[in-house]
Amino acid sequence: MLCHRLRDPRLRALILLTLVLAAASSVALAATRTVFVRDNYFSVKTLTVGRGSRVSWQWRGALNHNVTVKSGPVRFHSRTQYQGSFSHTFLRAGTYRLYCTLHPDMKMTVVVR
């Protein structure tokens, strides 16, 4: 029955459009985002990204800091540094609570959908 309906060019076009829009929305969520690590704060408090997105932290200050997962589906951490960058690709959905181990009040959250 479905094969017979797929002969209708309007239905095929609708199915194709639906697949293209679904793929486009996934690509739009999976992107690279930048967070600046300043002296004693992250430039973003909360960041929402799609699975597969890459977040890059770029140091812009004079003090040493790091990026460490306090809680979340996957643990990771950067080295302690005062310049340079660190990136992580988020493959698992969930809420990641991050902080700097040198400055525990320096926090941010990444929500991965």
N, C-alpha and C positions, 0 to 999 in steps of 0.2 A: 504494500500500500504506500509506504513512504517513498519507494523508488519511483512509483508512478507520479507522485507529487513533485519530486525533484526535477521532473521534466519541465515544470513551469518555470520559465526564466525569471519571473518576478520573485518566486520563492528562493531560487538559487541566488539571486542578487541580494535578497534580504539576509540570507544565511552568510554570504560573503561579507556583507557590510557589518554584521554582528561580530564576526570573527576579527575583522580589521579593527573595529572599535575596541574590542576586548584586548587585543594585542597592544594597541596604542596606549590604552590606559595603564597597562602593566609597565610599558617602557617609560611612561611619564613618571611613574612612582619610583622606578629604579634609576637613580641619577647620582651624580656626585655633588655633595654639599660640603661647604667649608665652614669651619668654626675657628675663630681666632682665640688663642690662649693668651690672655693679657695678664698683667700682674694682678694676681689673686682673683680672677674671674674668667669665665668662659663667655664669649660674645653672644651665645645663645643659651637660654635656660632650658628650653624644651624644643626638641626637633622631632618631627614626624616624617618618616621615610618609608618607602616600600622595600620589601625583601629584595636583595640583590643590590641595594644602594651602597655606595661608598661614601664614607664621611672622612674628610681630611681635616685634621687639626693643625693649624699653623701658628707657631709661637711668634708673638709680637710684644715682647717686654724685656726687662732686664733680669728677672728672677727665674730660677729653676722651677719647673713644674712637670707634672706627668698627667696622663689620662689613664685612669684605672677603673675597671668595672667593680662596683661595690656589690651589685646584685643584678641578675639578668640571666637569660637562657644560655649565654656563652660568656666566659670570662676572657678578658684580654687586658693588656696594659702596654703603655708606651715606655720608652726609657725616659729617665729624668733629663731634661734639657732646658736651655733658655732660648734656643733658636732652632730653626729647622721645621720639620713637619712629621706627622705620623698619620697613617690612613688605616682604616678598617672597613671591610666589606661585610655588611650585615646580611647573613643568609637565613637566620632564624627569627621568626616573628616573636615579639614580646616587648617588654619594657626593660630598658637598660638604665640603671642608675650609676652615673659616673662621678668621680671626684678626683682631686689631686691628693695623693698621700702626704705631701708636704704641707698642704693647706686644706684640711678636711672640710672647711666651710665653702670651699670652691667646688660647686656641684653643677651638674646638668643631667638632663634625662633625654634619652633617645627612645622613641616609640617606633617600632618596626611593624608594619602591617603586611 
